[in-house]
Amino acid sequence: MSPLLSPAPTSAQLPPINVELAEYSELFMLISASIYTLAFILFTVDTARSSATIKRVEAELSAEQQAERSRQLVGAGGGAVDAEAPVAFAPSALEPSIASEDSEQAPVPSRLNRAPSLPDSELVDDDLAYVGTRRPLANVAVALTAVAAAAHAFAVVSRGIAASRWPMGNMFEFLTAAALVVAVVYLAVLIRRDLRFLGIFVIGLVVTMMVAATIGFPTPIGHVQPALQSPWIAIHVTLAVLAMALFTLTFAMNILQLVQSRREHALATAPKGGFERGLAKAQFMRLVPSAFSLESWVYRINAVGFVFWTLGPLITGAIWANESWGRYWGWDPKEVWTFVIWVVYAGYLHARATRGWTGNRAAWLSIIGFICIIINYTVVNIWFPGMHSYAGLPE
């Protein structure tokens, strides 16, 4: 008989719980949540200080341009230049606008010392590449996120070892594991793409998931129901968690896309209203890629997440249901909502690719898909009884 079709072990055959290791798991879960919170605070401070960051970058560019102009002016006079020596400016062919004493133009030194206002393209790359903008607080927050993810990984793995099973058997374990995958996926993408602008949103969602797991779904370590004592749980739930992690990233990017789209509209129309005028001047949004770039990346990431969702909750879920209950589909509330989520994201991908649904309409459809995921893993698990009632909450 195939291992996947072998009967679930009885309670007498199940290994004992390693209580000491489970306590270490809880301790490291608390440590990782604390470090995530500190990283979230630093990302928040970095966002609040975005105006100072941009002013510093503009001042650095101004100094570089002034040094370059000084070398050009001295070179035009045929003399050598000392980088450390002060430079005397004089009218030349490079500055035709100051030849007359009656000119209303400002003197050369004041013009050169004026810090230019950088276009947004100089501060952020629409391909999400690093452009050299130094953000020390955000960099420290990324490092703390990596430390937190390491402690978090130890907590999740040790809980699974303590219970001798895959550590995703109830909603507490699912949420904590999903939070870990969100953090790891975010860190992995950061290696190649500059997603520091997403830090406050992604780590904020990670902290929210950790708090929701602890407060909303507190579940002591233990063995799971016989239906979950199957090797399929490792495939089915892991694919679902990967899809949810990617959809969480795109949800955060969709929110920023909507804000950036409104800001770009405000910049183009020069609004008189207080809110849109303030949005147009929002310094943090200058560190965020354009709405078009965000939408393009959301589409790519959602396509990958859709594949994981199709393979995980739908296909492997149907195979596992047939093994456990003798049918592939039974219109259980969880199965229905899993299919609803699939339909919403399939509709998003189809409309985006073939029907020209771009911009805010596409963003809202993607956000609706993520809201359906939240409903599926909270409302349905708690208030809709069915064969998938594995939240781990007391009856």
ZIPE-V582172 format. One record per pair of residues at least 24 apart in sequence whose C-alpha atoms are under 6 Angstrom apart, sorted by sequence separation. I is the first residue (numbers start at 1). GAP is how many residues later the second one is. If there is no record, write none. Layout:
{{I GAP} {I GAP}}
//
This chain:
{{344 25} {179 27} {341 28} {261 30} {260 31} {176 34} {257 34} {257 37} {175 38} {337 39} {172 41} {172 45} {66 46} {250 48} {62 53} {59 56} {246 59} {243 62} {178 63} {182 63} {129 64} {130 64} {128 65} {129 65} {243 65} {128 66} {243 66} {239 69} {240 69} {240 72} {239 73} {240 73} {236 76} {236 80} {46 91} {46 92} {43 95} {42 99} {39 102} {39 105} {36 109} {254 109} {36 112} {35 113} {32 116} {251 116} {32 119} {32 120} {28 123} {29 123} {29 126} {28 127} {25 130} {25 133} {25 134} {22 137} {22 140} {21 141} {18 144} {17 145} {17 146} {44 156} {43 157} {40 160} {40 163} {124 163} {126 163} {123 164} {120 166} {126 167} {219 173} {8 218} {170 220} {171 220} {8 221} {170 221} {170 222} {51 232} {50 233} {50 234}}
//
